[in-house]
Amino acid sequence: MSQTPDAVIIGAGVIGAATAFELAKLGWKTVSVDRNTQVGHGSTAGSCAIIRMHYSTLDGTAFAWEGYHYWRDWADYVGLPEDADIAKFVEVGCLVMKTEANGHLEKHMKYSGELDCPFEEWDPAKISNRLPIYSLDSFAPAKRMEDHGFGESNGASLKGAVFWPKAGYVTDPALSAQNLADAARQHGAEFRLGVEVTEILQDNGRVTGIRLADGEEIHAPVVINVAGPGSAMINEMAGVTHDMTISTRPLRQEVVHVPAPAGFDFEAQGTIVSDSDIACYCRPEQGNHILVGSEDPPCDPHDWQDSDTDYPRDFTDQWTTQAMRYAQRVPSLGIPSRMRGVVDLYDASTDWIPIYDKSALPGFYMACGSSGNQYKNAPIAGKMMAALVAYCEGGGDHDTKPLQFRLPYIDRDIDVGFYSRKRPINDESSFSVLG
Ligand SMILES: Cc1cc2nc3c(=O)[nH]c(=O)nc-3n(C[C@H](O)[C@H](O)[C@H](O)COP(=O)(O)OP(=O)(O)OC[C@H]3O[C@@H](n4cnc5c(N)ncnc54)[C@H](O)[C@@H]3O)c2cc1C
């Protein structure tokens, strides 16, 4: 290391790399550390990387609508040489079925309207026109495969949906984190890979750096916990959990990849669909596949994990349950006997809203609890974390006078206290991956 860094960032996933990039642009000398040997190979690599705008809170919607613009303008944002391999954003739109569970999306449309985020209401005929492979029978509430009546319609049918045309997905989320790391390096940031943090160093009531597994110490006046599903362990190491009302915990997830039904090019004509009637979301996946994730219905037990490294990586009957739930909507879907997809961890927070905050330990910050829904916000979260660190290190008391932060694209101020570790549990949240 050439000089003592101004800040150590624990984690080189998409949010950690964005934080490094944004701090480096402000002139901070940062060192990012990650136990993986490649950038972006924590939960970022397993992400479905869906960039959508509809959230159940106004702040969540504003943040995600702001976040979209960075993916739209990715090449300009990262500013890498022209021949660099950069992540691709595919703008296919996101269709969300109106259901009782989401209040027929009244709130979501209101918030999008307030923020000038475009959306369209679709009737059943329009849904069938875009997705001719879809049956519009209703199956709510979601059941487990072994439950009586699984796969039988409740006799009703879907009445409509809302389409957000600007939504899309990123084809290679790990590459997007690597783009951010390369962009940060262009501004002098350093990345140390294959090193594990085992201790948060402190002196006189302030953080002073980190110790690595081999005993090496890296000293810095600022340390930022962006450890993804490992965030709770890092917060424990720092001894900062006592004043937090919101905690974080690794939650295991399975994502299904199935081929699209013969005769329909889902990759070219499909869209992202969030369907709380069957508790599944999906998006097109390369090779004319469909990727199917779970919207965490109450009948599915949460698969909490104690460790972010030592957890079962094989698929279980959860994979089959999700595939079968999606087959209710797409009766021509073939379900292969070989299970393909992703097993990974969310860093779930108590109310499924992230924590972007300082901590009780001066100099120690956290960007965690991303709850399966913050990939899309990584660039703006990085920018906001950089502003928060600068504000607090400049003498601002964020706990009593929270930072007001301008979202530059949508030109709107947000109260960063919304993401406080000490907030009351937010009742407006969906308490699911939907945020
Ligand atoms: C299956 C799945 C699907 C998802 N789908 C979406 C989606 O469609 N849209 C969306 O917006 N979000 C989605 N998400 C969420 C999104 O992927 C995450 O919010 C985001 O990737 C988190 O990035 P991060 O940088 O905070 O964490 P990570 O990418 O997990 O990075 C944390 C890093 O910290 C490192 N680390 C941890 N502990 C230590 C230690 N002690 N020492 C050194 N290094 C350490 C890890 O090795 C890791 O690389 C999904 C997540 C999952 C798991």
The ligand as an SDF file (V2000), in Angstrom:
LIG
                    3D

 53 58  0  0  0  0  0  0  0  0999 V2000
  -30.7990  -14.4290   -5.5920 C   0  0  0  0  0  0  0  0  0  0  0  0
  -30.7450  -12.9230   -5.5420 C   0  0  0  0  0  0  0  0  0  0  0  0
  -31.4780  -12.1820   -6.4560 C   0  0  0  0  0  0  0  0  0  0  0  0
  -31.4410  -10.7880   -6.4010 C   0  0  0  0  0  0  0  0  0  0  0  0
  -32.1170  -10.0830   -7.3440 N   0  0  0  0  0  0  0  0  0  0  0  0
  -32.0810   -8.7230   -7.3300 C   0  0  0  0  0  0  0  0  0  0  0  0
  -32.7380   -7.9810   -8.3300 C   0  0  0  0  0  0  0  0  0  0  0  0
  -33.3080   -8.5410   -9.2630 O   0  0  0  0  0  0  0  0  0  0  0  0
  -32.6830   -6.6190   -8.2630 N   0  0  0  0  0  0  0  0  0  0  0  0
  -32.0610   -5.9810   -7.2510 C   0  0  0  0  0  0  0  0  0  0  0  0
  -32.0880   -4.7380   -7.2150 O   0  0  0  0  0  0  0  0  0  0  0  0
  -31.3910   -6.6610   -6.2710 N   0  0  0  0  0  0  0  0  0  0  0  0
  -31.3880   -8.0220   -6.3180 C   0  0  0  0  0  0  0  0  0  0  0  0
  -30.7040   -8.7370   -5.3630 N   0  0  0  0  0  0  0  0  0  0  0  0
  -29.9800   -8.0140   -4.3220 C   0  0  0  0  0  0  0  0  0  0  0  0
  -28.6330   -7.5430   -4.7970 C   0  0  0  0  0  0  0  0  0  0  0  0
  -27.9960   -8.5280   -5.5280 O   0  0  0  0  0  0  0  0  0  0  0  0
  -27.8100   -7.1370   -3.5780 C   0  0  0  0  0  0  0  0  0  0  0  0
  -28.5210   -6.1340   -2.8880 O   0  0  0  0  0  0  0  0  0  0  0  0
  -26.4420   -6.5670   -3.9760 C   0  0  0  0  0  0  0  0  0  0  0  0
  -25.7900   -7.3880   -4.8990 O   0  0  0  0  0  0  0  0  0  0  0  0
  -25.6200   -6.4220   -2.7160 C   0  0  0  0  0  0  0  0  0  0  0  0
  -24.3490   -5.9310   -3.0590 O   0  0  0  0  0  0  0  0  0  0  0  0
  -23.2700   -5.7190   -1.9220 P   0  0  0  0  0  0  0  0  0  0  0  0
  -22.1080   -5.1030   -2.5700 O   0  0  0  0  0  0  0  0  0  0  0  0
  -23.8840   -5.0220   -0.7710 O   0  0  0  0  0  0  0  0  0  0  0  0
  -22.9890   -7.1960   -1.3630 O   0  0  0  0  0  0  0  0  0  0  0  0
  -22.1980   -8.4620   -1.9510 P   0  0  0  0  0  0  0  0  0  0  0  0
  -22.2160   -8.5000   -3.4330 O   0  0  0  0  0  0  0  0  0  0  0  0
  -22.6970   -9.6470   -1.2230 O   0  0  0  0  0  0  0  0  0  0  0  0
  -20.7170   -8.1500   -1.5230 O   0  0  0  0  0  0  0  0  0  0  0  0
  -20.2720   -8.2570   -0.1890 C   0  0  0  0  0  0  0  0  0  0  0  0
  -18.8420   -8.7100   -0.2210 C   0  0  0  0  0  0  0  0  0  0  0  0
  -18.3250   -8.6600    1.1040 O   0  0  0  0  0  0  0  0  0  0  0  0
  -17.3730   -9.6730    1.2190 C   0  0  0  0  0  0  0  0  0  0  0  0
  -17.1620   -9.9890    2.6380 N   0  0  0  0  0  0  0  0  0  0  0  0
  -18.0880  -10.3320    3.5600 C   0  0  0  0  0  0  0  0  0  0  0  0
  -17.5070  -10.5440    4.7510 N   0  0  0  0  0  0  0  0  0  0  0  0
  -16.1790  -10.3440    4.5800 C   0  0  0  0  0  0  0  0  0  0  0  0
  -15.0540  -10.4240    5.4490 C   0  0  0  0  0  0  0  0  0  0  0  0
  -15.1730  -10.7630    6.7350 N   0  0  0  0  0  0  0  0  0  0  0  0
  -13.8410  -10.1570    4.9400 N   0  0  0  0  0  0  0  0  0  0  0  0
  -13.6910   -9.8120    3.6240 C   0  0  0  0  0  0  0  0  0  0  0  0
  -14.7260   -9.7350    2.7590 N   0  0  0  0  0  0  0  0  0  0  0  0
  -15.9550   -9.9920    3.2390 C   0  0  0  0  0  0  0  0  0  0  0  0
  -17.9580  -10.8270    0.4540 C   0  0  0  0  0  0  0  0  0  0  0  0
  -16.9530  -11.7270    0.0220 O   0  0  0  0  0  0  0  0  0  0  0  0
  -18.6790  -10.1340   -0.6930 C   0  0  0  0  0  0  0  0  0  0  0  0
  -17.9360  -10.1510   -1.8990 O   0  0  0  0  0  0  0  0  0  0  0  0
  -30.6960  -10.1390   -5.3960 C   0  0  0  0  0  0  0  0  0  0  0  0
  -29.9370  -10.8920   -4.4810 C   0  0  0  0  0  0  0  0  0  0  0  0
  -29.9570  -12.2710   -4.5650 C   0  0  0  0  0  0  0  0  0  0  0  0
  -29.1370  -13.0680   -3.5850 C   0  0  0  0  0  0  0  0  0  0  0  0
  1  2  1  0
  2  3  1  0
  2 52  2  0
  3  4  2  0
  4  5  1  0
  4 50  1  0
  5  6  2  0
  6  7  1  0
  6 13  1  0
  7  8  2  0
  7  9  1  0
  9 10  1  0
 10 11  2  0
 10 12  1  0
 12 13  2  0
 13 14  1  0
 14 15  1  0
 14 50  1  0
 15 16  1  0
 16 17  1  0
 16 18  1  0
 18 19  1  0
 18 20  1  0
 20 21  1  0
 20 22  1  0
 22 23  1  0
 23 24  1  0
 24 25  2  0
 24 26  1  0
 24 27  1  0
 27 28  1  0
 28 29  2  0
 28 30  1  0
 28 31  1  0
 31 32  1  0
 32 33  1  0
 33 34  1  0
 33 48  1  0
 34 35  1  0
 35 36  1  0
 35 46  1  0
 36 37  1  0
 36 45  1  0
 37 38  2  0
 38 39  1  0
 39 40  1  0
 39 45  2  0
 40 41  1  0
 40 42  2  0
 42 43  1  0
 43 44  2  0
 44 45  1  0
 46 47  1  0
 46 48  1  0
 48 49  1  0
 50 51  2  0
 51 52  1  0
 52 53  1  0
M  END
$$$$
